[in-house]
Amino acid sequence: MLVNKLVKTNDLYDCQVTYLKDLFENSEYPWEMLPKIKELIASLLETGIEGFTLLKEGVLVGKNVKIADTVTIEAPAIIGHDTELRPGAYIRGNVITGSGCVMGNSSEYKNCILLDKVQTPHYNYVGDSILGNKAHTGAGTICSNLKSDGKPVVIRGEEKIETGLRKIGGILADGADVGCGSVINPGTVIGKNTSVYPLTSLRGVYPANCIVKSQNEYILREER
């Protein structure tokens, strides 16, 4: 099967979030953004974002954000317009979302970016990860962000890329859809509009427009 395992930012994402566009445009690879999240939020807190209000020290929220009573938000964080934080969601800091996201019940988020209309509805862990527009993770899906040996993460696509970072979770492109109970191993890249079967352990780089049946088996979607 001849496919391109794309890993550059502009091949994976179409960022239309105004306060994130510069970050995406100036990062050749998406994982380069992870160490910059905290600094970006600090800058945005200082300058403000039109239409956002300060929920508490270090936390900006957009319009029509729904926050359940049992949600915990640790600063710093920016939560985009029309986003829903369901009961038990735990925002651990250094989190930025676009608009229309769902941050699910009993789910945890740390040092991550969610673009517009990302859905992580149930029992998810999203650490040191970047989720593209309309990306979706099924119930119980985990973005594992630390290798068992603690060594820096290597992206293994058409060539090996040394990131120098100990913590990288999932890199999910626009429209990626991961089935329930899956584990996204550190540094896994899932291409645009690629879907993953439930209960899959993912590792490496998966191309765009595919259906992933197991860690090493995927097929191109049929054109309609």
C-alpha positions in Angstrom: 0.0 0.0 0.0 1.5 3.3 -1.1 0.5 6.0 1.5 2.1 9.1 2.9 2.7 9.1 6.7 2.5 12.8 7.1 3.6 14.4 10.4 4.1 18.1 9.7 1.7 20.5 11.3 0.3 22.0 8.1 -0.4 18.5 6.8 -2.4 17.5 9.9 -4.3 20.7 10.9 -6.3 23.6 9.6 -6.2 25.9 12.6 -8.9 28.6 12.5 -8.7 29.5 16.2 -7.5 33.1 16.2 -5.4 32.8 19.4 -3.7 29.6 18.2 -3.0 30.4 14.5 0.4 31.9 15.0 1.5 28.9 17.2 0.4 26.4 14.5 1.8 28.4 11.6 5.2 28.7 13.3 5.6 25.1 14.3 7.0 22.7 11.7 6.0 19.7 13.7 3.0 19.6 16.1 4.8 18.3 19.2 7.0 21.5 19.0 4.0 23.3 20.4 3.7 21.3 23.6 6.5 23.2 25.5 5.1 26.5 24.4 1.5 26.1 25.7 2.2 27.6 29.2 4.0 30.6 27.8 1.2 31.3 25.2 -1.5 31.1 27.9 0.4 33.6 30.0 0.6 36.0 27.1 -3.1 35.6 26.3 -4.0 36.2 30.0 -2.0 39.4 30.0 -3.5 40.8 26.7 -7.0 39.2 27.0 -9.1 37.6 24.2 -12.1 39.4 22.8 -15.3 37.9 24.1 -13.6 36.0 26.9 -13.9 36.6 30.6 -11.8 35.7 33.6 -13.4 32.8 35.4 -10.7 32.9 38.1 -7.1 33.8 38.3 -5.3 32.2 35.3 -8.5 30.9 33.6 -10.2 32.5 30.6 -13.5 31.2 29.3 -15.4 32.1 26.2 -19.1 32.7 25.7 -21.7 30.1 26.5 -19.3 27.7 28.2 -21.1 25.1 30.3 -19.2 24.0 33.4 -20.7 21.3 35.7 -20.6 21.8 39.4 -18.0 19.0 39.9 -15.5 20.2 37.3 -12.0 21.1 38.6 -10.0 23.7 36.6 -6.4 24.3 37.6 -4.8 27.4 36.1 -3.6 28.2 33.5 -6.3 27.4 31.0 -8.3 28.9 28.2 -11.7 27.3 27.4 -13.2 28.3 24.1 -16.8 29.5 23.3 -19.6 27.0 23.5 -17.5 24.3 25.1 -19.1 21.9 27.6 -17.2 20.6 30.7 -19.1 17.6 32.0 -19.3 16.3 35.6 -15.9 15.2 37.0 -13.8 16.7 34.2 -10.3 17.6 35.6 -8.4 20.4 33.8 -4.8 20.0 35.2 -3.4 23.2 33.7 -1.8 24.3 30.5 -4.9 23.5 28.5 -6.3 25.5 25.5 -9.4 24.7 23.6 -11.1 26.1 20.5 -14.9 26.4 20.4 -17.6 23.8 20.6 -15.6 21.2 22.4 -16.8 18.5 24.8 -14.6 17.7 27.8 -16.1 14.6 29.2 -17.2 13.2 32.5 -14.3 11.9 34.6 -11.8 12.9 31.9 -8.4 14.5 32.6 -6.6 17.1 30.5 -3.0 18.3 30.9 -0.7 20.4 28.7 -2.8 19.9 25.6 -4.5 21.7 22.7 -8.0 20.9 21.5 -9.1 22.7 18.3 -12.7 23.4 17.3 -15.4 20.8 18.0 -13.2 18.2 19.6 -15.1 15.5 21.5 -13.6 13.6 24.4 -16.9 12.7 26.1 -16.2 9.8 28.5 -13.4 8.7 30.8 -10.5 9.9 28.6 -7.0 11.0 29.5 -5.5 13.7 27.2 -2.0 14.6 28.3 0.7 16.4 26.2 -1.5 15.9 23.2 -2.9 17.9 20.3 -6.4 17.1 18.9 -7.5 18.6 15.6 -10.8 19.9 14.5 -13.7 17.5 15.1 -11.3 14.8 16.4 -13.1 12.3 18.6 -12.0 9.8 21.2 -14.4 7.0 22.3 -15.1 6.1 25.9 -12.0 5.1 27.9 -9.5 6.1 25.2 -6.1 7.1 26.8 -3.4 9.3 25.3 -0.4 7.7 27.0 2.3 10.4 27.2 5.3 8.8 28.9 7.4 5.8 27.8 8.0 3.1 30.4 11.8 3.6 30.2 11.3 7.4 30.5 13.4 8.1 27.5 12.6 10.9 24.9 9.8 10.1 22.5 10.8 9.2 18.9 8.2 9.7 16.1 8.4 6.6 13.9 6.9 7.4 10.5 8.7 7.1 7.1 11.7 8.2 9.0 12.6 8.4 12.7 12.3 11.9 14.3 14.0 12.5 17.6 11.8 14.9 19.5 13.9 15.4 22.6 10.7 15.5 24.7 10.0 12.9 27.4 6.3 13.5 27.2 4.2 13.4 24.1 0.8 11.8 24.0 -1.4 11.6 20.9 -1.1 13.8 17.8 -4.6 13.5 16.3 -5.2 15.3 13.0 -8.5 17.0 11.9 -11.3 14.5 11.8 -9.4 11.6 13.5 -11.8 9.2 15.3 -10.5 6.7 17.8 -12.7 3.9 19.0 -13.6 3.1 22.7 -11.0 1.6 25.0 -8.0 2.3 22.8 -4.5 3.3 24.0 -2.6 5.9 22.0 1.0 5.2 22.8 3.5 8.1 23.2 4.1 10.0 20.1 1.5 8.3 17.9 0.3 10.3 15.0 -3.2 9.7 13.5 -3.8 11.3 10.1 -6.7 13.4 8.9 -10.1 11.6 8.8 -8.7 8.3 9.9 -10.8 6.0 12.0 -9.6 3.5 14.5 -11.4 0.3 15.7 -12.2 0.0 19.4 -9.7 -1.7 21.8 -6.7 -0.9 19.6 -3.2 -0.2 20.9 -1.8 2.4 18.6 1.9 3.1 17.9 3.7 4.9 15.2 2.2 7.1 12.4 -1.1 6.3 10.6 -1.9 7.9 7.2 -4.9 10.1 6.4 -8.2 8.7 5.2 -7.7 5.2 6.6 -9.5 2.7 8.7 -7.2 1.2 11.4 -8.1 -2.4 12.3 -5.2 -3.2 14.6 -1.8 -1.7 15.5 -0.2 -2.9 12.2 -3.3 -3.3 9.9 -5.1 -0.5 8.2 -6.8 0.1 4.8 -7.6 3.1 2.8 -11.2 4.3 2.8 -13.1 3.6 -0.4 -13.9 6.7 -2.3 -17.6 7.5 -2.6 
